[in-house]
Amino acid sequence: MDIDLDAIRRVVAEADVFVVRFALIEQRLLVDTRPDASGQPLIRLVPPVNSAEERYRFLRKERPEVPLPAQITVFQWPGPITVLREVGVWQYIEDRVAGIGGDAAVEDARRAFADGQRLERADTLAAIRGGEGYQTLWERPR
């Protein structure tokens, strides 16, 4: 996997809002580090959008009390979500949101990670079984 981990760590450390696009699932990880009225950042899997304007509308709807960010940084993660943890990027994400929202934010991060793993497993099973969006190339004789 050829990826600039230092650049990703800088995004995690510095961007107010960033989105991670995954190779295996269509959902995106949205991290909005700006605290809401209760002092919490937002971290969760969200559906893809077709444009930056759609993402800004999504943020306005989901977090009406938080002003729109000046920019949203997006990066592609080329491998499984578990590799984020293996190379230490996920710990940077958890540390960043923990510094803003404490244990509640870490719980949200862990829930997003678990949701991503679950969706990746479901996608892998669909690929193996020829589920929606996939075509089976070979079937075991019955």
Summary of the structure (lengths in Angstrom):
residues: 142
radius of gyration: 16.7
end to end distance: 38.9
largest distance: 59.1
contacts: 375
relative contact order: 0.18
helix: 48%
strand: 15%
